[in-house]
Amino acid sequence: MRFARNLAFLIVLGLGANGSADTFSSATARIRVVVMPSMSVSAVERVTVQNTQAGPIQATVTFLIKANLHRARLYVEASDLYKGSDPSNRSVTPIPLDTAAPAVIEPASATPAAGNSNAAGWIGRGTPIGAFETHLSETLEFESSQDRRFTQEVDVTLTWNQDDPSRPLGTYGGMVRLTALATPT
């Protein structure tokens, strides 16, 4: 039995030693890397608008988008303006966002795709920003004039309606969010 086991070991050992006469070998493999869309949005500045009378209040908020793609879809969410920037303050009626006036989205180096407008109408409720309920705009697609990227400032102009000339004095504040989505290729 022991002899048979040793003989099998020698046979296997012998086959391994004589199985290849090559002194060099190589193989190749194909590698593919997919670079996924990368996008970031940040607010560039805090906006303060002075208004002492009743009527429309316009404000422009500047955002910075950095993306490694040529096209982007953008939409806006904005809240009403609350006294003391406190949406839980129910004793003073907020200054409402004028949903009859569109959100105007103006990238520095991009135009609306397919010759469309850069005015996004309001279509419903947005996702709250903290305690601030928001309104949601249409989504607009823009094509960058930059070489295969979308890295630029984007101005968003909104309108609120200060509809009460006897509104209590003070500072009223709200929130605005710009969301950028990668356009499928």
Protein Blocks (a to p, Z undefined) as FASTA:
>chain_A
ZZmmmmmmmmmmmmmmmmpccfbdcdddddddddddddddddfbdcddddfbecdddddd
ddddddfbfbdcdddddddddehhiaklmkbccddddfkbccddddfbbccehhiafbdc
dfbdcddehjbccddddddddddfbehiacdddddddddddfbfkbcedddddddddddd
dddZZ
